[in-house]
Structure formats: structure tokens, C-alpha cells
Amino acid sequence: MSYMQEIDRWLDDLLADHLPEGNLQSAKRHIREKLLESYRNGQAAGQSSAPRESRPPRRFSSERHPR
């Protein structure tokens, strides 16, 4: 079973008792579109050739320093 088929089955189980059939199909379509968009964005971000700038972690003290 493909990932999207698993998503459809999960959404049916999750939403079937709460939405009429027409609304269920529409909701599932919108959710699948968002999942696919997120997947593609993740792929594009992983293929980015620009290195990310790494910064050392900021250290905060609980004491205030006078200026």
C-alpha cells in the first residue's frame, strides 16, 4: 500500500463519523494537497546547495550585567 493510500485510510477512519461524504472527500483532497506540498518543499530544501550558516548557541545568564 502506498503512503497516500495509507493517508486516505487513516483520514477515513478519523473523519468519517464527523463529516458528510461530500465534505469528507473535499477535506481529504485538501489534506493530501498540503501533504504533497510539504513533501516537495522538504525535497527542495534537502537539495539546496547553499550551506546553512551555523552560529554558536547563545548563552544567557540569570544575572543582569550593569551597562
Phi and psi restraints in degrees (range 20) as a CNS / XPLOR table:
assign (resid 1 and name C) (resid 2 and name N)
       (resid 2 and name CA) (resid 2 and name C) 1.0 -77.2 20.0 2
assign (resid 2 and name N) (resid 2 and name CA)
       (resid 2 and name C) (resid 3 and name N) 1.0 164.2 20.0 2
assign (resid 2 and name C) (resid 3 and name N)
       (resid 3 and name CA) (resid 3 and name C) 1.0 -57.8 20.0 2
assign (resid 3 and name N) (resid 3 and name CA)
       (resid 3 and name C) (resid 4 and name N) 1.0 -45.8 20.0 2
assign (resid 3 and name C) (resid 4 and name N)
       (resid 4 and name CA) (resid 4 and name C) 1.0 -67.3 20.0 2
assign (resid 4 and name N) (resid 4 and name CA)
       (resid 4 and name C) (resid 5 and name N) 1.0 -32.7 20.0 2
assign (resid 4 and name C) (resid 5 and name N)
       (resid 5 and name CA) (resid 5 and name C) 1.0 -66.4 20.0 2
assign (resid 5 and name N) (resid 5 and name CA)
       (resid 5 and name C) (resid 6 and name N) 1.0 -38.4 20.0 2
assign (resid 5 and name C) (resid 6 and name N)
       (resid 6 and name CA) (resid 6 and name C) 1.0 -64.5 20.0 2
assign (resid 6 and name N) (resid 6 and name CA)
       (resid 6 and name C) (resid 7 and name N) 1.0 -40.2 20.0 2
assign (resid 6 and name C) (resid 7 and name N)
       (resid 7 and name CA) (resid 7 and name C) 1.0 -61.9 20.0 2
assign (resid 7 and name N) (resid 7 and name CA)
       (resid 7 and name C) (resid 8 and name N) 1.0 -45.2 20.0 2
assign (resid 7 and name C) (resid 8 and name N)
       (resid 8 and name CA) (resid 8 and name C) 1.0 -58.3 20.0 2
assign (resid 8 and name N) (resid 8 and name CA)
       (resid 8 and name C) (resid 9 and name N) 1.0 -45.1 20.0 2
assign (resid 8 and name C) (resid 9 and name N)
       (resid 9 and name CA) (resid 9 and name C) 1.0 -63.7 20.0 2
assign (resid 9 and name N) (resid 9 and name CA)
       (resid 9 and name C) (resid 10 and name N) 1.0 -43.7 20.0 2
assign (resid 9 and name C) (resid 10 and name N)
       (resid 10 and name CA) (resid 10 and name C) 1.0 -62.5 20.0 2
assign (resid 10 and name N) (resid 10 and name CA)
       (resid 10 and name C) (resid 11 and name N) 1.0 -44.0 20.0 2
assign (resid 10 and name C) (resid 11 and name N)
       (resid 11 and name CA) (resid 11 and name C) 1.0 -64.9 20.0 2
assign (resid 11 and name N) (resid 11 and name CA)
       (resid 11 and name C) (resid 12 and name N) 1.0 -38.7 20.0 2
assign (resid 11 and name C) (resid 12 and name N)
       (resid 12 and name CA) (resid 12 and name C) 1.0 -58.3 20.0 2
assign (resid 12 and name N) (resid 12 and name CA)
       (resid 12 and name C) (resid 13 and name N) 1.0 -47.7 20.0 2
assign (resid 12 and name C) (resid 13 and name N)
       (resid 13 and name CA) (resid 13 and name C) 1.0 -64.2 20.0 2
assign (resid 13 and name N) (resid 13 and name CA)
       (resid 13 and name C) (resid 14 and name N) 1.0 -38.6 20.0 2
assign (resid 13 and name C) (resid 14 and name N)
       (resid 14 and name CA) (resid 14 and name C) 1.0 -75.1 20.0 2
assign (resid 14 and name N) (resid 14 and name CA)
       (resid 14 and name C) (resid 15 and name N) 1.0 -41.5 20.0 2
assign (resid 14 and name C) (resid 15 and name N)
       (resid 15 and name CA) (resid 15 and name C) 1.0 -108.0 20.0 2
assign (resid 15 and name N) (resid 15 and name CA)
       (resid 15 and name C) (resid 16 and name N) 1.0 -14.2 20.0 2
assign (resid 15 and name C) (resid 16 and name N)
       (resid 16 and name CA) (resid 16 and name C) 1.0 -56.2 20.0 2
assign (resid 16 and name N) (resid 16 and name CA)
       (resid 16 and name C) (resid 17 and name N) 1.0 -37.6 20.0 2
assign (resid 16 and name C) (resid 17 and name N)
       (resid 17 and name CA) (resid 17 and name C) 1.0 -80.8 20.0 2
assign (resid 17 and name N) (resid 17 and name CA)
       (resid 17 and name C) (resid 18 and name N) 1.0 -8.3 20.0 2
assign (resid 17 and name C) (resid 18 and name N)
       (resid 18 and name CA) (resid 18 and name C) 1.0 -111.7 20.0 2
assign (resid 18 and name N) (resid 18 and name CA)
       (resid 18 and name C) (resid 19 and name N) 1.0 -16.9 20.0 2
assign (resid 18 and name C) (resid 19 and name N)
       (resid 19 and name CA) (resid 19 and name C) 1.0 -129.1 20.0 2
assign (resid 19 and name N) (resid 19 and name CA)
       (resid 19 and name C) (resid 20 and name N) 1.0 144.6 20.0 2
assign (resid 19 and name C) (resid 20 and name N)
       (resid 20 and name CA) (resid 20 and name C) 1.0 -66.0 20.0 2
assign (resid 20 and name N) (resid 20 and name CA)
       (resid 20 and name C) (resid 21 and name N) 1.0 157.9 20.0 2
assign (resid 20 and name C) (resid 21 and name N)
       (resid 21 and name CA) (resid 21 and name C) 1.0 -52.0 20.0 2
assign (resid 21 and name N) (resid 21 and name CA)
       (resid 21 and name C) (resid 22 and name N) 1.0 -46.4 20.0 2
assign (resid 21 and name C) (resid 22 and name N)
       (resid 22 and name CA) (resid 22 and name C) 1.0 -61.9 20.0 2
assign (resid 22 and name N) (resid 22 and name CA)
       (resid 22 and name C) (resid 23 and name N) 1.0 -42.0 20.0 2
assign (resid 22 and name C) (resid 23 and name N)
       (resid 23 and name CA) (resid 23 and name C) 1.0 -70.8 20.0 2
assign (resid 23 and name N) (resid 23 and name CA)
       (resid 23 and name C) (resid 24 and name N) 1.0 -34.0 20.0 2
assign (resid 23 and name C) (resid 24 and name N)
       (resid 24 and name CA) (resid 24 and name C) 1.0 -61.6 20.0 2
assign (resid 24 and name N) (resid 24 and name CA)
       (resid 24 and name C) (resid 25 and name N) 1.0 -46.7 20.0 2
assign (resid 24 and name C) (resid 25 and name N)
       (resid 25 and name CA) (resid 25 and name C) 1.0 -64.8 20.0 2
assign (resid 25 and name N) (resid 25 and name CA)
       (resid 25 and name C) (resid 26 and name N) 1.0 -39.4 20.0 2
assign (resid 25 and name C) (resid 26 and name N)
       (resid 26 and name CA) (resid 26 and name C) 1.0 -66.2 20.0 2
assign (resid 26 and name N) (resid 26 and name CA)
       (resid 26 and name C) (resid 27 and name N) 1.0 -44.9 20.0 2
assign (resid 26 and name C) (resid 27 and name N)
       (resid 27 and name CA) (resid 27 and name C) 1.0 -61.7 20.0 2
assign (resid 27 and name N) (resid 27 and name CA)
       (resid 27 and name C) (resid 28 and name N) 1.0 -43.7 20.0 2
assign (resid 27 and name C) (resid 28 and name N)
       (resid 28 and name CA) (resid 28 and name C) 1.0 -61.8 20.0 2
assign (resid 28 and name N) (resid 28 and name CA)
       (resid 28 and name C) (resid 29 and name N) 1.0 -40.9 20.0 2
assign (resid 28 and name C) (resid 29 and name N)
       (resid 29 and name CA) (resid 29 and name C) 1.0 -62.1 20.0 2
assign (resid 29 and name N) (resid 29 and name CA)
       (resid 29 and name C) (resid 30 and name N) 1.0 -45.5 20.0 2
assign (resid 29 and name C) (resid 30 and name N)
       (resid 30 and name CA) (resid 30 and name C) 1.0 -64.8 20.0 2
assign (resid 30 and name N) (resid 30 and name CA)
       (resid 30 and name C) (resid 31 and name N) 1.0 -40.5 20.0 2
assign (resid 30 and name C) (resid 31 and name N)
       (resid 31 and name CA) (resid 31 and name C) 1.0 -66.1 20.0 2
assign (resid 31 and name N) (resid 31 and name CA)
       (resid 31 and name C) (resid 32 and name N) 1.0 -43.2 20.0 2
assign (resid 31 and name C) (resid 32 and name N)
       (resid 32 and name CA) (resid 32 and name C) 1.0 -62.2 20.0 2
assign (resid 32 and name N) (resid 32 and name CA)
       (resid 32 and name C) (resid 33 and name N) 1.0 -39.9 20.0 2
assign (resid 32 and name C) (resid 33 and name N)
       (resid 33 and name CA) (resid 33 and name C) 1.0 -61.6 20.0 2
assign (resid 33 and name N) (resid 33 and name CA)
       (resid 33 and name C) (resid 34 and name N) 1.0 -42.9 20.0 2
assign (resid 33 and name C) (resid 34 and name N)
       (resid 34 and name CA) (resid 34 and name C) 1.0 -66.1 20.0 2
assign (resid 34 and name N) (resid 34 and name CA)
       (resid 34 and name C) (resid 35 and name N) 1.0 -40.7 20.0 2
assign (resid 34 and name C) (resid 35 and name N)
       (resid 35 and name CA) (resid 35 and name C) 1.0 -62.1 20.0 2
assign (resid 35 and name N) (resid 35 and name CA)
       (resid 35 and name C) (resid 36 and name N) 1.0 -43.1 20.0 2
assign (resid 35 and name C) (resid 36 and name N)
       (resid 36 and name CA) (resid 36 and name C) 1.0 -66.1 20.0 2
assign (resid 36 and name N) (resid 36 and name CA)
       (resid 36 and name C) (resid 37 and name N) 1.0 -41.1 20.0 2
assign (resid 36 and name C) (resid 37 and name N)
       (resid 37 and name CA) (resid 37 and name C) 1.0 -61.2 20.0 2
assign (resid 37 and name N) (resid 37 and name CA)
       (resid 37 and name C) (resid 38 and name N) 1.0 -44.0 20.0 2
assign (resid 37 and name C) (resid 38 and name N)
       (resid 38 and name CA) (resid 38 and name C) 1.0 -63.3 20.0 2
assign (resid 38 and name N) (resid 38 and name CA)
       (resid 38 and name C) (resid 39 and name N) 1.0 -42.7 20.0 2
assign (resid 38 and name C) (resid 39 and name N)
       (resid 39 and name CA) (resid 39 and name C) 1.0 -59.8 20.0 2
assign (resid 39 and name N) (resid 39 and name CA)
       (resid 39 and name C) (resid 40 and name N) 1.0 -47.0 20.0 2
assign (resid 39 and name C) (resid 40 and name N)
       (resid 40 and name CA) (resid 40 and name C) 1.0 -65.9 20.0 2
assign (resid 40 and name N) (resid 40 and name CA)
       (resid 40 and name C) (resid 41 and name N) 1.0 -38.4 20.0 2
assign (resid 40 and name C) (resid 41 and name N)
       (resid 41 and name CA) (resid 41 and name C) 1.0 -63.1 20.0 2
assign (resid 41 and name N) (resid 41 and name CA)
       (resid 41 and name C) (resid 42 and name N) 1.0 -39.5 20.0 2
assign (resid 41 and name C) (resid 42 and name N)
       (resid 42 and name CA) (resid 42 and name C) 1.0 -64.8 20.0 2
assign (resid 42 and name N) (resid 42 and name CA)
       (resid 42 and name C) (resid 43 and name N) 1.0 -40.8 20.0 2
assign (resid 42 and name C) (resid 43 and name N)
       (resid 43 and name CA) (resid 43 and name C) 1.0 -63.7 20.0 2
assign (resid 43 and name N) (resid 43 and name CA)
       (resid 43 and name C) (resid 44 and name N) 1.0 -44.6 20.0 2
assign (resid 43 and name C) (resid 44 and name N)
       (resid 44 and name CA) (resid 44 and name C) 1.0 -64.3 20.0 2
assign (resid 44 and name N) (resid 44 and name CA)
       (resid 44 and name C) (resid 45 and name N) 1.0 -39.4 20.0 2
assign (resid 44 and name C) (resid 45 and name N)
       (resid 45 and name CA) (resid 45 and name C) 1.0 -67.1 20.0 2
assign (resid 45 and name N) (resid 45 and name CA)
       (resid 45 and name C) (resid 46 and name N) 1.0 -35.3 20.0 2
assign (resid 45 and name C) (resid 46 and name N)
       (resid 46 and name CA) (resid 46 and name C) 1.0 -71.2 20.0 2
assign (resid 46 and name N) (resid 46 and name CA)
       (resid 46 and name C) (resid 47 and name N) 1.0 -23.7 20.0 2
assign (resid 46 and name C) (resid 47 and name N)
       (resid 47 and name CA) (resid 47 and name C) 1.0 -93.0 20.0 2
assign (resid 47 and name N) (resid 47 and name CA)
       (resid 47 and name C) (resid 48 and name N) 1.0 -1.1 20.0 2
assign (resid 47 and name C) (resid 48 and name N)
       (resid 48 and name CA) (resid 48 and name C) 1.0 -62.1 20.0 2
assign (resid 48 and name N) (resid 48 and name CA)
       (resid 48 and name C) (resid 49 and name N) 1.0 131.5 20.0 2
assign (resid 48 and name C) (resid 49 and name N)
       (resid 49 and name CA) (resid 49 and name C) 1.0 -90.4 20.0 2
assign (resid 49 and name N) (resid 49 and name CA)
       (resid 49 and name C) (resid 50 and name N) 1.0 -10.8 20.0 2
assign (resid 49 and name C) (resid 50 and name N)
       (resid 50 and name CA) (resid 50 and name C) 1.0 -77.7 20.0 2
assign (resid 50 and name N) (resid 50 and name CA)
       (resid 50 and name C) (resid 51 and name N) 1.0 123.8 20.0 2
assign (resid 50 and name C) (resid 51 and name N)
       (resid 51 and name CA) (resid 51 and name C) 1.0 -69.7 20.0 2
assign (resid 51 and name N) (resid 51 and name CA)
       (resid 51 and name C) (resid 52 and name N) 1.0 145.4 20.0 2
assign (resid 51 and name C) (resid 52 and name N)
       (resid 52 and name CA) (resid 52 and name C) 1.0 -83.1 20.0 2
assign (resid 52 and name N) (resid 52 and name CA)
       (resid 52 and name C) (resid 53 and name N) 1.0 141.2 20.0 2
assign (resid 52 and name C) (resid 53 and name N)
       (resid 53 and name CA) (resid 53 and name C) 1.0 -74.4 20.0 2
assign (resid 53 and name N) (resid 53 and name CA)
       (resid 53 and name C) (resid 54 and name N) 1.0 127.6 20.0 2
assign (resid 53 and name C) (resid 54 and name N)
       (resid 54 and name CA) (resid 54 and name C) 1.0 -104.3 20.0 2
assign (resid 54 and name N) (resid 54 and name CA)
       (resid 54 and name C) (resid 55 and name N) 1.0 134.2 20.0 2
assign (resid 54 and name C) (resid 55 and name N)
       (resid 55 and name CA) (resid 55 and name C) 1.0 -117.6 20.0 2
assign (resid 55 and name N) (resid 55 and name CA)
       (resid 55 and name C) (resid 56 and name N) 1.0 146.9 20.0 2
assign (resid 55 and name C) (resid 56 and name N)
       (resid 56 and name CA) (resid 56 and name C) 1.0 -67.8 20.0 2
assign (resid 56 and name N) (resid 56 and name CA)
       (resid 56 and name C) (resid 57 and name N) 1.0 149.5 20.0 2
assign (resid 56 and name C) (resid 57 and name N)
       (resid 57 and name CA) (resid 57 and name C) 1.0 -64.4 20.0 2
assign (resid 57 and name N) (resid 57 and name CA)
       (resid 57 and name C) (resid 58 and name N) 1.0 145.7 20.0 2
assign (resid 57 and name C) (resid 58 and name N)
       (resid 58 and name CA) (resid 58 and name C) 1.0 -79.3 20.0 2
assign (resid 58 and name N) (resid 58 and name CA)
       (resid 58 and name C) (resid 59 and name N) 1.0 141.9 20.0 2
assign (resid 58 and name C) (resid 59 and name N)
       (resid 59 and name CA) (resid 59 and name C) 1.0 -115.5 20.0 2
assign (resid 59 and name N) (resid 59 and name CA)
       (resid 59 and name C) (resid 60 and name N) 1.0 127.1 20.0 2
assign (resid 59 and name C) (resid 60 and name N)
       (resid 60 and name CA) (resid 60 and name C) 1.0 -113.3 20.0 2
assign (resid 60 and name N) (resid 60 and name CA)
       (resid 60 and name C) (resid 61 and name N) 1.0 139.1 20.0 2
assign (resid 60 and name C) (resid 61 and name N)
       (resid 61 and name CA) (resid 61 and name C) 1.0 -103.5 20.0 2
assign (resid 61 and name N) (resid 61 and name CA)
       (resid 61 and name C) (resid 62 and name N) 1.0 148.2 20.0 2
assign (resid 61 and name C) (resid 62 and name N)
       (resid 62 and name CA) (resid 62 and name C) 1.0 -78.0 20.0 2
assign (resid 62 and name N) (resid 62 and name CA)
       (resid 62 and name C) (resid 63 and name N) 1.0 -13.6 20.0 2
assign (resid 62 and name C) (resid 63 and name N)
       (resid 63 and name CA) (resid 63 and name C) 1.0 -92.4 20.0 2
assign (resid 63 and name N) (resid 63 and name CA)
       (resid 63 and name C) (resid 64 and name N) 1.0 144.1 20.0 2
assign (resid 63 and name C) (resid 64 and name N)
       (resid 64 and name CA) (resid 64 and name C) 1.0 -90.3 20.0 2
assign (resid 64 and name N) (resid 64 and name CA)
       (resid 64 and name C) (resid 65 and name N) 1.0 136.7 20.0 2
assign (resid 64 and name C) (resid 65 and name N)
       (resid 65 and name CA) (resid 65 and name C) 1.0 -97.4 20.0 2
assign (resid 65 and name N) (resid 65 and name CA)
       (resid 65 and name C) (resid 66 and name N) 1.0 133.6 20.0 2
assign (resid 65 and name C) (resid 66 and name N)
       (resid 66 and name CA) (resid 66 and name C) 1.0 -67.7 20.0 2
assign (resid 66 and name N) (resid 66 and name CA)
       (resid 66 and name C) (resid 67 and name N) 1.0 147.2 20.0 2
